[in-house]
C-alpha cells in the first residue's frame, strides 16, 4: 500500500502531497538533482520541499557555484 501524506513545504509553506511510498510518482521526481544539489538542500531544509521550491533552490545553487567559479577566475587573473 502506498503511503501518501500532505505536508507543508518548509520554504514556501504551501501544502503538497508527498508520495514517499511511491517515490517514483512523487512530485519531487520532476526536478532531477545531483548529489551535490541534494546535499546543499539537505543542509538548509530538514523536510521535503515542493517541486517549485526544489527548482528554485537548485537554480540558486547553480548561480552560487557559477559566482564562485567566476571569483576564482578573477582572483587567478588578478594575481598575474
Backbone as JSON, one array per atom type, in Angstrom:
{
  "sequence": "XXXXXXXXXXXXXXXXXXXXXXXXXXXXXXXXXXXXXXXXXXXXXXXXXXXXXXXXXXXXXXXXXXXXXXXXXXXXXXXX",
  "N": [[0.84, -1.18, 0.0], [0.54, 2.18, -0.85], [2.1, 4.98, 0.67], [0.95, 8.03, 1.21], [1.13, 11.46, 1.95], [0.02, 14.58, 3.09], [1.97, 17.35, 3.2], [3.69, 20.28, 4.44], [5.56, 22.58, 2.68], [8.74, 23.51, 3.77], [9.97, 25.79, 2.87], [8.28, 27.53, 1.26], [5.88, 27.27, 2.47], [3.61, 26.1, 1.32], [1.09, 23.59, 0.83], [1.49, 20.2, -0.13], [1.31, 17.0, -1.78], [3.14, 14.42, -0.55], [4.66, 11.6, -1.74], [6.0, 9.37, -0.48], [5.76, 6.63, -0.29], [5.46, 5.78, -2.89], [7.7, 6.75, -4.44], [8.64, 7.22, -7.04], [6.51, 8.33, -8.29], [6.16, 10.68, -7.07], [5.89, 14.25, -6.69], [8.35, 15.47, -6.48], [10.07, 14.14, -8.15], [10.06, 15.36, -10.56], [12.06, 17.16, -10.63], [15.21, 16.8, -11.36], [18.1, 16.11, -9.44], [21.52, 16.61, -8.6], [24.0, 14.85, -6.65], [25.41, 16.73, -5.19], [23.66, 18.91, -5.22], [21.53, 17.82, -3.79], [22.77, 17.52, -1.29], [23.32, 20.21, -0.65], [20.68, 21.21, -0.44], [19.71, 19.62, 1.66], [21.23, 20.57, 3.75], [20.09, 22.98, 4.26], [17.34, 22.62, 4.65], [15.12, 20.58, 6.52], [12.96, 19.03, 5.84], [10.8, 17.69, 3.21], [10.7, 19.48, 0.15], [8.47, 21.36, -1.96], [7.96, 20.85, -5.51], [8.31, 23.26, -6.95], [9.86, 24.81, -5.2], [12.08, 23.14, -4.95], [13.13, 23.39, -7.53], [13.7, 26.14, -7.54], [15.62, 26.36, -5.46], [17.57, 24.7, -6.49], [18.3, 26.21, -8.75], [19.33, 28.48, -7.45], [21.53, 27.32, -6.18], [23.08, 26.58, -8.41], [23.61, 29.14, -9.45], [25.12, 30.21, -7.35], [27.35, 28.49, -7.36], [28.36, 29.12, -9.91], [28.98, 31.84, -9.51], [31.02, 31.52, -7.61], [32.94, 30.19, -9.17], [33.49, 32.18, -11.07], [34.61, 34.09, -9.37], [36.93, 32.74, -8.64], [38.25, 32.7, -11.1], [38.58, 35.46, -11.56], [40.22, 36.05, -9.4], [42.45, 34.51, -10.02], [43.36, 35.69, -12.45], [43.8, 38.22, -11.51], [46.1, 37.99, -10.04], [48.14, 37.84, -11.77]],
  "CA": [[0.0, 0.0, 0.0], [1.32, 3.41, -0.97], [1.98, 5.91, 1.78], [0.91, 9.42, 0.75], [0.94, 12.35, 3.08], [0.02, 16.0, 2.78], [2.97, 18.04, 4.02], [3.89, 21.7, 4.16], [6.92, 22.89, 2.23], [9.37, 24.37, 4.76], [10.47, 27.01, 2.24], [7.22, 28.44, 0.82], [4.72, 26.99, 3.33], [2.46, 25.56, 0.6], [0.82, 22.18, 1.08], [1.6, 19.33, -1.3], [1.24, 15.58, -1.45], [4.4, 13.69, -0.57], [4.37, 10.19, -2.02], [7.18, 8.61, -0.07], [5.5, 5.22, -0.54], [5.63, 5.55, -4.33], [8.58, 7.88, -4.7], [8.78, 7.48, -8.48], [5.33, 9.1, -8.71], [6.11, 11.87, -6.23], [6.11, 15.5, -7.42], [9.76, 15.85, -6.44], [10.78, 13.46, -9.23], [10.08, 16.25, -11.72], [13.25, 18.01, -10.53], [16.41, 15.98, -11.16], [19.11, 16.75, -8.6], [22.81, 15.93, -8.44], [24.32, 14.56, -5.25], [25.82, 18.0, -4.57], [22.45, 19.71, -5.02], [20.8, 17.2, -2.67], [23.49, 17.86, -0.06], [23.08, 21.64, -0.43], [19.3, 21.37, 0.02], [19.55, 18.99, 2.98], [21.9, 21.41, 4.74], [19.25, 24.14, 4.52], [15.97, 22.25, 4.99], [15.05, 19.25, 7.1], [11.85, 18.28, 5.28], [10.62, 17.69, 1.76], [10.29, 20.73, -0.48], [7.61, 21.19, -3.13], [8.74, 20.85, -6.75], [8.68, 24.64, -7.31], [10.97, 25.22, -4.35], [13.25, 22.36, -5.34], [13.68, 24.02, -8.73], [14.25, 27.44, -7.16], [16.85, 26.16, -4.69], [18.54, 24.16, -7.45], [18.79, 27.36, -9.53], [20.17, 29.28, -6.55], [22.78, 26.58, -6.0], [23.85, 26.73, -9.65], [24.08, 30.52, -9.51], [26.18, 30.37, -6.35], [28.54, 27.8, -7.87], [28.86, 29.92, -11.02], [29.61, 33.02, -8.91], [32.27, 31.08, -7.0], [33.9, 29.93, -10.25], [33.9, 33.48, -11.6], [35.5, 34.69, -8.38], [38.21, 32.05, -8.76], [38.88, 33.17, -12.34], [39.01, 36.83, -11.34], [41.35, 36.0, -8.48], [43.58, 33.96, -10.75], [43.87, 36.7, -13.38], [44.22, 39.39, -10.74], [47.42, 37.72, -9.46], [49.16, 37.86, -12.83]],
  "C": [[0.88, 1.24, 0.0], [1.05, 4.33, 0.22], [2.07, 7.33, 1.23], [0.57, 10.29, 1.94], [0.92, 13.78, 2.58], [0.98, 16.67, 3.76], [3.05, 19.5, 3.61], [5.35, 21.92, 3.78], [7.56, 23.84, 3.24], [9.88, 25.7, 4.19], [9.35, 28.0, 1.93], [5.92, 28.28, 1.61], [3.48, 26.51, 2.58], [2.31, 24.07, 0.91], [0.95, 21.4, -0.23], [1.57, 17.88, -0.84], [2.6, 14.93, -1.63], [4.07, 12.21, -0.74], [5.59, 9.32, -1.71], [7.0, 7.12, -0.32], [5.63, 4.82, -1.99], [6.47, 6.7, -4.87], [8.73, 8.2, -6.19], [7.59, 8.25, -9.04], [5.2, 10.38, -7.9], [6.44, 13.11, -7.08], [7.58, 15.9, -7.45], [10.58, 15.21, -7.56], [10.85, 14.3, -10.49], [11.33, 17.13, -11.74], [14.47, 17.12, -10.3], [17.48, 16.76, -10.4], [20.39, 15.92, -8.6], [23.01, 15.65, -6.95], [24.69, 15.85, -4.51], [24.61, 18.88, -4.3], [21.63, 19.15, -3.87], [21.46, 17.56, -1.34], [23.23, 19.32, 0.32], [21.67, 21.87, 0.14], [19.13, 20.79, 1.42], [20.23, 19.78, 4.09], [21.04, 22.61, 5.13], [17.87, 23.79, 5.04], [15.94, 20.82, 5.51], [13.93, 18.41, 6.5], [11.82, 18.33, 3.77], [10.18, 19.08, 1.28], [9.36, 20.41, -1.64], [8.48, 21.3, -4.39], [9.17, 22.26, -7.16], [9.87, 25.12, -6.49], [12.23, 24.42, -4.64], [13.93, 22.99, -6.54], [14.34, 25.35, -8.4], [15.57, 27.29, -6.4], [17.94, 25.58, -5.58], [19.14, 25.3, -8.28], [19.7, 28.25, -8.7], [21.53, 28.63, -6.34], [23.66, 26.74, -7.24], [24.41, 28.14, -9.79], [25.22, 30.77, -8.55], [27.47, 29.7, -6.81], [29.17, 28.57, -9.02], [29.58, 31.17, -10.5], [30.95, 32.67, -8.29], [33.34, 30.81, -8.07], [34.4, 31.23, -10.87], [34.89, 34.16, -10.67], [36.88, 34.05, -8.45], [38.97, 32.53, -10.0], [39.4, 34.59, -12.14], [40.21, 36.89, -10.42], [42.6, 35.51, -9.19], [44.19, 35.0, -11.69], [44.33, 37.97, -12.68], [45.62, 39.23, -10.18], [48.51, 37.78, -10.51], [49.67, 39.21, -13.11]]
}
